[in-house]
Amino acid sequence: MIATSSTTVAEAVTSVAPLPAYDGDPLDDRAATIWSWRFVWLGLAVRVLRYLTVFPLWQDEQLVALNISFRDYAGLLKPLDLHQVAPLGFLLGTKWLTQTFGFNEYTLRGLALVCGCGGLLLFRSLAAQLLRRTALVSAVAVFALAYFPIRHSAEVKPYACDLFCAVLLLRLAVWWRQNPTKLAPPLALIAATIATLPFSFPAIFVVGGISIAMLPSVLRRREARYFATYVVFNLAALAVFGGLLRLAVNEHFEAATTDDFMYSYWDGSFPPPLAQSLKELWAWPWWFINVHAGEGMAYPIGSKKFGSVVSTILALVGVFVMLRRGRTWLSTVTATTLGLGLIAAALGRYPYGHGERLQQYWAPFICCLMGAGIAAGIACSPLAIVRRRGATAMIAIFILLGLVWGAETQLRPYKHRYDREHQGFSRWFWRLGSNGAPQLCLTGDFGRPLFQIDRQKSYLVYRDLSRRVPTTQRERLAAVPSGVPIEAIAFTLEGEPLHSAPLNGWKAAMEKEYRLVDERQYTVMIDDKPGKRAIYHVWRWEPLSPQSRPESAASFEPYPIY
């Protein structure tokens, strides 16, 4: 069923015409258009539904949220704490959302939702330029209903930005390749390059892959304007990327990897050292196969340890089909983009393939190739009824998958049960659990850290998400009316006592103007494993005289948490 193309080698290298439909394709153009858009709407619905669920932040989200909460815009240019690294555009954009519309789950995840939904809409446009009929529907369905792109569309992490930037750049590159004599497409691609690089680290791989894939056509055409725009495109990318490296990225990277924590965490994402590869010749090939059959290719679902073998095989079939039918541009830009990512991994600068999170920029390539592979599999039968049933089964499977993800967003959208328990407790505690007394945090308001800061991440995040009070220490202390009781809160892990010296010093300062009338504790889950819990310590103080105000409490300087 695969026809041999008569396209010349020179044309094939840069051909971006849609993949020709197979003879007897079970879907015609009208049906393909309808079903591809239906999957887009289904994918959008699942993403928005998950976002509106307001499920609890998991650990990595909390770490990023803390940096955004406690820093101003200038502070976000400096290396982040708690081993976090994120693009400046994502950090500054999320900071603006939280300052403009309030610090909550919606604003923290707002940029991810926009990128997730925008990336899906753009991908449908990209796929329609590269694929037809069953291949188009398959690719859009895989992209729209893949688990990880859905999940990252409602996370306080930049992975949805990586996906959106990759799709946008690819779509504009295809537009330019299809209209080489017009000026608007390259200008749009140059503008998109300048705009996307601050929001996505791996966008530079996509830009580089596009540049390398376009080079043969640039050399072949020998047109001054075409060559000039190509040069400007590359210079703009180099200038922006170099500026970002100098401004913050290099410093962020060096700070995050100072103690080798990130290298050890992503150990499987870097190729084996050269010495090991020379000693064990199978080490590098095994690593290469393992990462490509693992989570990096998990579309629409998959897992580590060869859990994505089916997706990998379908993508490889798609590569073969497109090469055989003379549509090699997508395969070329895929190889060059992933090749640049592989080089970066070999240099220890960016992980490759071990986890899907940092490889979201792979998604548009993989899904398009999988679409071509699925269509080839359906078309291989000589019987029309088998092809029709194959297409029907494919559509039914993806509809069912969409319904499963929709149900999952309602039943268990959170990653860990203890995150849900802590979120529920915090909403009650910070809003209703004080009996009307102002609630002040010993760490943030009184400047008395009584426990290790990086182990208070859940407490601090949920405090800021749930407490509806001014956001700075001085504002909170100034907002406490004179002559009213207050409640002071501290957080510890069960079995690890509060530091006695700073606690006693704080109590002595409070007793000058207040008397302690109540002391209680709340125990909260912090891990799904039994026996791991946290404690909220609460002290209720009443003023010694109705009009007094403890100057000692109000005079504490803000504690530099970060």
DRENLUMBA-159555 format. One record per residue (C-alpha): residue in three letters; x, y, z. Coordinates in steps of 0.5 Angstrom, whole numbers, plus 500, padded with zeros to 3 digits. Example, Ala and Ser with C-alpha at 12.3 -4.5 7.8 and 13.67 -1.06 7.14 Angstrom:
BEGIN
ALA525491516;SER527498514;
This chain:
BEGIN
MET500500500;ILE506505500;ALA507508494;THR514510491;SER515517490;SER518520484;THR520526488;THR528528487;VAL533528492;ALA534535493;GLU526536493;ALA525531498;VAL530534503;THR526540505;SER519537502;VAL513540507;ALA507538503;PRO502534506;LEU503526507;PRO499523501;ALA493519503;TYR493512502;ASP488509497;GLY482507500;ASP483511506;PRO477510511;LEU476517512;ASP475522507;ASP478530508;ARG471532511;ALA471526516;ALA478528518;THR477535519;ILE471534523;TRP474528527;SER480532528;TRP477538531;ARG472534536;PHE479531539;VAL481538539;TRP475540543;LEU475534547;GLY483535549;LEU481542551;ALA475540555;VAL480535559;ARG485541560;VAL480546563;LEU477541567;ARG483539570;TYR485546571;LEU478548575;THR479542579;VAL484546584;PHE487540586;PRO493541591;LEU500542589;TRP505537589;GLN512538591;ASP516540585;GLU510545584;GLN511548591;LEU518549591;VAL517553584;ALA511557588;LEU515559594;ASN521562590;ILE515566586;SER512568593;PHE518570596;ARG521574591;ASP520580587;TYR521581580;ALA529582581;GLY530577585;LEU527572580;LEU533574576;LYS538571581;PRO539563582;LEU533560585;ASP533556591;LEU531549593;HIS535546587;GLN530549582;VAL531552575;ALA526555571;PRO526560564;LEU525567566;GLY519568562;PHE515563566;LEU518566572;LEU516573571;GLY510571567;THR507567573;LYS509573578;TRP505578574;LEU499573574;THR500572582;GLN501580583;THR495582579;PHE490577580;GLY492574587;PHE497568589;ASN492562588;GLU492556584;TYR489559578;THR494564577;LEU500560579;ARG498555574;GLY495560569;LEU501560564;ALA501553564;LEU494552562;VAL494558556;CYS500554553;GLY497547554;CYS491550550;GLY494554545;GLY499549544;LEU493544542;LEU490549537;LEU497550534;PHE498543533;ARG492541530;SER494547525;LEU501544524;ALA499537523;ALA494539518;GLN500542514;LEU504535514;LEU498530514;ARG492528511;ARG485524513;THR487518518;ALA494520519;LEU491527521;VAL486525526;SER491520529;ALA496525530;VAL491530533;ALA488525538;VAL495522540;PHE497530542;ALA490532545;LEU489526549;ALA496524551;TYR497524559;PHE503528560;PRO501534556;ILE494534559;ARG498534566;HIS503539565;SER497544562;ALA495545570;GLU502545573;VAL506550576;LYS512548572;PRO514551565;TYR513544561;ALA507546558;CYS511552555;ASP516548552;LEU511544548;PHE507551546;CYS514554544;ALA516548540;VAL509547536;LEU509555535;LEU516555532;LEU515548528;ARG508551525;LEU512558523;ALA517554520;VAL513550515;TRP509556513;TRP516559511;ARG518553507;GLN511553504;ASN512560502;PRO519561501;THR518568497;LYS514572502;LEU517576507;ALA511575513;PRO513568514;PRO520569516;LEU519575520;ALA514571524;LEU519566525;ILE524571527;ALA519574532;ALA517568535;THR524566536;ILE525572540;ALA519571544;THR519564546;LEU527563548;PRO526566554;PHE520562556;SER523555554;PHE530552555;PRO529547550;ALA526552545;ILE533553542;PHE534546540;VAL528546536;VAL530553533;GLY537550532;GLY534543529;ILE529548524;SER536552522;ILE539546520;ALA534542516;MET533549512;LEU540549510;PRO540545504;SER534549501;VAL537556503;LEU544553499;ARG540551493;ARG536557492;ARG541562492;GLU536568493;ALA539574496;ARG533575500;TYR532568502;PHE539567505;ALA538574508;THR532572512;TYR535566514;VAL542569517;VAL537574521;PHE533568524;ASN540565526;LEU543571529;ALA537573532;ALA537566536;LEU544567538;ALA543574540;VAL537572545;PHE540565547;GLY547569549;GLY543574552;LEU539570556;LEU545566558;ARG549572560;LEU543575564;ALA541569568;VAL541562565;ASN548560566;GLU548563574;HIS542559575;PHE545552572;GLU551553576;ALA547554583;ALA542549582;THR548544580;THR553546585;ASP552540590;ASP551535584;PHE544534587;MET541535580;TYR546531576;SER544525581;TYR537526580;TRP537526573;ASP543521572;GLY539516567;SER538522563;PHE545523561;PRO549518556;PRO554514560;PRO561517561;LEU566516555;ALA570511559;GLN565507561;SER562506554;LEU569504551;LYS570499557;GLU562497556;LEU561497549;TRP553496550;ALA553501555;TRP551507550;PRO547503545;TRP543500551;TRP542507554;PHE540510548;ILE535505547;ASN532505554;VAL531513554;HIS527512547;ALA523507549;GLY521510556;GLU517516558;GLY520521553;MET516517548;ALA510516552;TYR504518548;PRO499518549;ILE501513555;GLY507510557;SER512509562;LYS520508564;LYS523501563;PHE521500556;GLY513502557;SER513506551;VAL515501546;VAL509501542;SER509509541;THR516508539;ILE515503534;LEU509507531;ALA513513531;LEU519509527;VAL514507522;GLY512514521;VAL519516519;PHE519510514;VAL513512511;MET514519510;LEU521518508;ARG518513503;ARG513517500;GLY518523499;ARG516527505;THR522528509;TRP522535512;LEU519532518;SER524527519;THR530531518;VAL528537523;THR526531528;ALA533528527;THR536535528;THR532537534;LEU533531538;GLY540531536;LEU542538539;GLY538535545;LEU543529545;ILE549533544;ALA547538550;ALA546532554;ALA553529553;LEU556535555;GLY552535561;ARG548541560;TYR541539559;PRO537532561;TYR535527555;GLY529522555;HIS530519562;GLY523523564;GLU518526560;ARG517532563;LEU524536560;GLN522532553;GLN515536552;TYR519539546;TRP519532543;ALA511532543;PRO509535536;PHE515531533;ILE513524536;CYS505525535;CYS506527528;LEU510521526;MET505517530;GLY500519526;ALA503517520;GLY505510523;ILE498509525;ALA495511519;ALA500506515;GLY498500520;ILE490501518;ALA492502511;CYS496496510;SER490491510;PRO487490503;LEU480489505;ALA476496506;ILE472493511;VAL478492516;ARG480499514;ARG474502516;ARG473498522;GLY480500524;ALA479507523;THR473506528;ALA476503533;MET482508533;ILE477513534;ALA473509539;ILE479508543;PHE481515544;ILE474518545;LEU475513551;LEU481515553;GLY479522553;LEU473520558;VAL478516562;TRP482523563;GLY476527565;ALA474522570;GLU481522573;THR481529574;GLN475529578;LEU477522582;ARG484523583;PRO487529580;TYR493530585;LYS499526585;HIS499524592;ARG494523597;TYR497527603;ASP498533598;ARG490533598;GLU490532606;HIS494538607;GLN491542602;GLY484541606;PHE487542613;SER490548611;ARG484551607;TRP480550614;PHE486552619;TRP488559615;ARG480561614;LEU476558620;GLY481555625;SER483561629;ASN476563632;GLY477570629;ALA484571632;PRO489574627;GLN494568625;LEU501570625;CYS507565622;LEU513565627;THR517564621;GLY514569616;ASP511574621;PHE515574627;GLY522572623;ARG523566628;PRO525560624;LEU524554629;PHE525549623;GLN529548617;ILE526552612;ASP526547606;ARG522542610;GLN517547611;LYS515548603;SER508545604;TYR506549610;LEU509555607;VAL505554600;TYR499553603;ARG499558608;ASP500563602;LEU495560598;SER489559604;ARG491566608;ARG487572606;VAL491577609;PRO497582606;THR503579603;THR509582607;GLN511581614;ARG510589616;GLU503589613;ARG501583617;LEU504586623;ALA501593622;ALA494590620;VAL493587627;PRO489591631;SER491593638;GLY488590644;VAL486583641;PRO488576642;ILE493573637;GLU495566635;ALA502564633;ILE503558629;ALA509554628;PHE511548623;THR515542625;LEU515534623;GLU513529628;GLY518527632;GLU523533631;PRO522538636;LEU522546636;HIS529549637;SER528551644;ALA533557644;PRO529561639;LEU522559641;ASN524561649;GLY527568646;TRP520569642;LYS516567648;ALA520572653;ALA519577648;MET511576647;GLU510576655;LYS512583656;GLU505585653;TYR501578652;ARG500572656;LEU499565654;VAL492563654;ASP492556650;GLU497552646;ARG495546642;GLN497542636;TYR494539629;THR497533626;VAL497533619;MET499527613;ILE506529610;ASP507523606;ASP503517604;LYS507512608;PRO504511615;GLY508514621;LYS510520617;ARG506526619;ALA507534621;ILE505538627;TYR502545627;HIS503548633;VAL499554635;TRP499559641;ARG494563643;TRP496570646;GLU491575650;PRO494582651;LEU495584658;SER492591657;PRO486592652;GLN490598649;SER497595649;ARG501593643;PRO507589643;GLU513593640;SER517587641;ALA513583636;ALA512589631;SER519590631;PHE522584628;GLU525585621;PRO523580616;TYR527573616;PRO530572609;ILE527566608;TYR531566601;
